[in-house]
Amino acid sequence: AVASSSMYNNCCLWSGKELNAVVDSMKDTMKESKYHKNFVVLTLMMPMFRVALRLIGQSDAPAPQQDNLTNAFGETFSEGDNAGKYAT
């Protein structure tokens, strides 16, 4: 039942149902998942729950900052530093 509820929440989120109702349903499903100790479903639902909270503006995660960008080589750049650096 918990897995079915999780799938229902996933489909509701991506189909465009009202986000407040989806978040409430997700909270109930996660509470039920904790009660039954079904941590796999709980782990799979957490990213979707964070997305839904972020979409309605209730996320407690800090907004991403892109003041200093780091590439794969560990070089850090500011947005204004690359204006003509790679131009040929």
Secondary structure, 3 states (H helix, E strand, C coil): CHHHHHHHHHHHHHHCCCHHHHHHHHHHHHHHHHHCCCHHHHHHHHHHHHHHHHHHCCCCCCCCCCCEEECCCCCEEEHHHHCCCCCC
